[in-house]
């Protein structure tokens, strides 16, 4: 019994010492920004970190969304090693790294979902001097609850009462000592055209406001944000050449819209609207829905997507429980469906979709035009979604966003 008590006291002392060390590491980094919200966290984290780097502020950042990364002071990055899966306690190693490298700023993407975890990130693991909340949309209903008010309540727990809050959502007003309500309308096409990918005005406006509050002028911040590498999950459009075996019914190319990371209906529709200017007009469209068993509650929402965007010729189901997903889409939208094989690689997936797409038109306006189709990847990025996106990055030609870059609409 005495041994048990002794071991318990030793473990308690070790825990207290570890907590004290973590607190000291955090205090060594005077600027600590926690980026939270439903969508856009990874992008805003990278934009804020880029702005601070450009201003000469030594900054360590960490994203946890599509692919967890630590971003160093020079903008280089490394994957986060997670032998036991994602855990809040990995913030301790991040704080230790930032303190050891004498960083002045730490920008962290929120990884908490449950209300108690949101509070732990605020009070213990990050202790932010500033919280940025991108938006609030219904998601993670098992952890947060099924209503928008539940999401707002959970995200509110990440706001430091004595710190600063930057948000575009007035529902979070009054939670911090200082609240900056951002108007996305202050960012126009002139600013967005600087990015090599479709950037959202809301994300850029939030990052500019956060940087300004931290003493970085807009011109410097925009230069740094432009240099910051985008997250793998950011909206991008790729043109992929199909070889003879994958050409299906005569299609020579596919345009892939990487929208997997926008995993709610509203965000996905926004992604589609942003992608449309980069796509040739009049091409047949396929949805590629990647399903996760632990996120299957999203399917009843997404089956409405074909009716919302129109023109969907085929829905291809990938990931887990593919047969169920294909059936639900067929029942809700009436669109033709197919299941991609469990072990299908991205090239096989494109080949299978190509074979099911409508045959190219002949004559008229299609004369002399390369026959192609569009695939819109939606639902979830983890697993097959990430593999498909990485395949496009490696093998596809990116359709540019900057004025001087190649645009898919151009011949």
Secondary structure, DSSP 8 states (H G I E B T S, - for coil): -HHHHHHHHHHHHHHHHHHHHHHHHHHTSSEEEEEESSSSHHHHHHHHHHHHHHTT--EEEEE-SSS-EEE-TTS-EEE---TT---TTHHHHHHHHHHHTT-SEEEEE----SHHHHHHIIIII---SEEEE-------HHHH-SSHHHHHHHHHTTS-TTSEEEES-GGGTTSSSEEEE--GGGS-HHHHTTSSS---HHHHHHHHHHHHHTT--HHHHHHHHHHS---TTS-EEEEEE--GGG-TTT--EEEEEE-TT--SHHHHHHHHHHHHTTS-TT-EEEEEEEE-GGGGGGHHHHTTHHHHH--EEEEEEEESSHHHHHHHHHHHH--EEEE--TT--HHHHHHHHHHHS-----SGGGTTS--EEEEEEES--TTHHHHHHHHHHHHSEE---STTS--TT--
